[in-house]
Amino acid sequence: MAYNQNQDAFSLYRSNRYTEAYQPLLDMERQGSLEATFCLAYMYQEGLGVAKDIGAALSRYRSLGNNGVPRAWFYAGALLEQMG
């Protein structure tokens, strides 16, 4: 995916245009973008542009944590705590 297409996906995300951002972010995630994975995890956590899916959010946060993104563990822990 071209650089400007990646930037467009993140611009859509930052502009709260989650439904439009979803597919480009998913494509980027499949290509190994940790930032796209983080965006998707949060979208699933909050149900932003997608159906709320805590399992999909946690799976992504864990994957990110295992790939050296420490803040993902914070988000995963906070999400688990919210769930009780």
N, C-alpha and C positions, 0 to 999 in steps of 0.2 A: 504494500500500500504506500502511496506517495506521501511525502512529508506533509504537504498541505492538507491531504485528506485526514491524516492523523490530527493535525491541528484543528480541522473543522469538527471532528468528533468531540474533542475536548472543549471547543468553543460552544458546541450545542449543549454539552453537559453543564458547563458553567452558566449557560443561559437558561437552565432549567427546562430544556427541550429534550427531555429524557427519552421519549418515544422515538424521536429522530436519531438520537445519539446511540441507541441500543445496538443496532446492527453493525455500525462501524466500530463500536467498542468491542463487540463480540468478535469481529474479524481481527482486530488488533490483539485481543486476548489470545486468539488461536495462533497468532504469530509470535507470541511470547511477551507481549507488553504487560509488565507488572502494573503500570499506572492504569491501564485499561481494566485490568482485573480488579484493582481497588475500586474504581468507579462502579463497575458492575456489582461488586459485593455490596456497596452502599445502596445502590439502586434496589437490589433484592431485599436488603435489610428494611428499607423504608417503603418499598412498593412504589418506587418512582419510575413510571413508564413501563413497569412490568408488574406482574402479580407478586405480592409480598411472599417471599420464600426464604425463611430463616435458614433452612438447610443449605440452600444454594449460597447464601451469604456466608455462613460459617465455613463451608467447604472452600470458598475462595479465600477467606481470611486465613484459614489454616495453610492453604497452599502458599499464600504470600509469606506467611511467617516462616514456613519451611524453606522459602527461597530468599531469606535474608532481609525481609521487610519487618522490622520489630514492631512498628506501630500497628501492624495487622493483628498481633497478639492482643494488644490493648483493646482493639475494636471487638475481637472475638470474645474476650473476657467480659467486656461491658455488655455485649449482647446476651451472653449466657447468664449474666447476673440479672438482667432485665427479665429474663424468662423465669427466673426463680429457681 
